[in-house]
């Protein structure tokens, strides 16, 4: 079976208070628009490593396999 991944580029700007709602479990998913216009929904928990005092800001690459299962996330820029 092939292990090819697909990349979705997503610019995000989530202030700290907004992200804390995700962290506390009030909201479980982030819904964002990718650079190519797709609406993307993914678990907020995968962004915890990027949380700073100012929240989460930057351009991220969300990688998933051919079954749309999450593989990795990486920040491209702030």
Secondary structure by P-SEA (a helix, b strand, c coil): ccbbbbbbbbbbbbcaaaaaaaaaccccbbbbbcccbbbbbbbcccccccccccccccbbbbbbcccccccccccccc
